[in-house]
């Protein structure tokens, strides 16, 4: 007969001081009980409980261990996934998948560049077209769904808590899971750069942004999967519609003349970061129960992106001083329309003029 450990501890009467005889020591959690043969015959009531305990001692001991293990597993599961609404969702119950995918991403960049060093760059035009189209459509879905679900839940733009919107909060969390998962898909941005040998585009900003976002959003989905968290992904989904449309068009050389708006796309990204910081800090000024530490962390992280993107913008788009060439053409050279014959070349039957 197996006696549940709880029953033993609740019903076992207090033992009197022991007075010699053979003693057995049994440890069960923090409880320690000393039993003697002399004491077994002291009182009938006590002896009945004692005989029952000794006869089923090992069974009770293992039963108790099982109970402890169950409690440990329950508490561990609650710790790993703090918000019960996302418990059991793909890749959220454990951090290991997110961590290993990030490590694989970083290794792929390093090993991929070594592999492609003495090989020709790949075109990947068809794959890139489908990839950019897919990310654009996914971003469009997330934008629409975030707008509709936050509207349904009556979200407060200044500060929105984690529980007051009911089912709308769960709907927001489901979209944000896709947002988190899309960050793993976007690792392919860098892999395609590696295969096309576009190493100049694999900057610290690029790798930092991709690797950090995926890991940060694992934390967001586990602890703050809705409420105030909705705003940044809404803006980012809109920016990604523009950005991946640009990437998709840039695959085709004939479309390059229509892609004059890359500079403004970078400006839009900077505006997105500033608006996200403003929205986040508004919940600090007027709290609504959203975790303060998360707000401070998000604002700090967005500030690092602002700094890095400003540096990128300055290096990429600032106007470099144009050096005027004051040298006169060599004597005896015929000059037409300000160009000497030495600077007029023919290529593929088309006359091209190269400025001095």
Rosetta blueprint (number, residue, H / E / L):
1 X L
2 X L
3 X L
4 X L
5 X H
6 X H
7 X H
8 X H
9 X H
10 X H
11 X H
12 X L
13 X L
14 X L
15 X L
16 X L
17 X L
18 X L
19 X L
20 X L
21 X L
22 X L
23 X E
24 X E
25 X E
26 X E
27 X E
28 X E
29 X L
30 X L
31 X E
32 X E
33 X E
34 X E
35 X E
36 X E
37 X H
38 X H
39 X H
40 X H
41 X L
42 X L
43 X L
44 X H
45 X H
46 X H
47 X H
48 X H
49 X H
50 X H
51 X H
52 X H
53 X H
54 X H
55 X H
56 X L
57 X H
58 X H
59 X H
60 X H
61 X H
62 X H
63 X H
64 X H
65 X H
66 X H
67 X H
68 X H
69 X H
70 X H
71 X H
72 X H
73 X H
74 X H
75 X H
76 X H
77 X H
78 X H
79 X H
80 X H
81 X L
82 X L
83 X L
84 X H
85 X H
86 X H
87 X L
88 X L
89 X L
90 X L
91 X L
92 X L
93 X L
94 X L
95 X L
96 X H
97 X H
98 X H
99 X H
100 X H
101 X H
102 X H
103 X H
104 X H
105 X H
106 X H
107 X H
108 X H
109 X H
110 X H
111 X H
112 X H
113 X H
114 X H
115 X H
116 X H
117 X L
118 X L
119 X L
120 X L
121 X L
122 X L
123 X L
124 X L
125 X H
126 X H
127 X H
128 X H
129 X H
130 X H
131 X H
132 X H
133 X H
134 X H
135 X H
136 X H
137 X H
138 X H
139 X H
140 X H
141 X H
142 X H
143 X H
144 X H
145 X H
146 X H
147 X H
148 X H
149 X H
150 X H
151 X H
152 X H
153 X L
154 X L
155 X L
156 X L
157 X L
158 X L
159 X L
160 X L
161 X L
162 X L
163 X L
164 X L
165 X L
166 X L
167 X H
168 X H
169 X H
170 X H
171 X H
172 X H
173 X H
174 X H
175 X H
176 X H
177 X H
178 X H
179 X H
180 X H
181 X H
182 X H
183 X H
184 X H
185 X H
186 X L
187 X H
188 X H
189 X H
190 X H
191 X H
192 X H
193 X H
194 X H
195 X H
196 X L
197 X L
198 X L
199 X H
200 X H
201 X H
202 X L
203 X L
204 X H
205 X H
206 X H
207 X H
208 X H
209 X H
210 X H
211 X H
212 X H
213 X H
214 X H
215 X H
216 X H
217 X H
218 X H
219 X H
220 X H
221 X H
222 X H
223 X H
224 X L
225 X L
226 X L
227 X H
228 X H
229 X H
230 X H
231 X H
232 X H
233 X H
234 X H
235 X H
236 X H
237 X H
238 X H
239 X H
240 X H
241 X H
242 X H
243 X H
244 X H
245 X H
246 X H
247 X H
248 X H
249 X H
250 X H
251 X L
252 X L
253 X H
254 X H
255 X H
256 X H
257 X H
258 X H
259 X L
260 X L
261 X L
262 X H
263 X H
264 X H
265 X H
266 X H
267 X H
268 X H
269 X H
270 X H
271 X H
272 X H
273 X H
274 X H
275 X H
276 X H
277 X H
278 X H
279 X H
280 X H
281 X H
282 X H
283 X H
284 X H
285 X H
286 X L
287 X L
288 X L
289 X L
290 X L
291 X L
292 X H
293 X H
294 X H
295 X H
296 X H
297 X H
298 X H
299 X H
300 X H
301 X H
302 X H
303 X H
304 X H
305 X H
306 X H
307 X H
308 X H
309 X H
310 X H
311 X H
312 X H
313 X H
314 X H
315 X H
316 X H
317 X H
318 X L
319 X L
320 X L
321 X L
322 X L
323 X L
324 X L
325 X L
326 X L
327 X L
328 X L
329 X L
330 X L
331 X L
332 X L
333 X L
334 X L
335 X E
336 X E
337 X L
338 X L
339 X E
340 X E
341 X H
342 X H
343 X H
344 X E
345 X E
346 X E
347 X E
348 X L
349 X L
350 X E
351 X E
352 X E
353 X E
354 X L
355 X L
356 X L
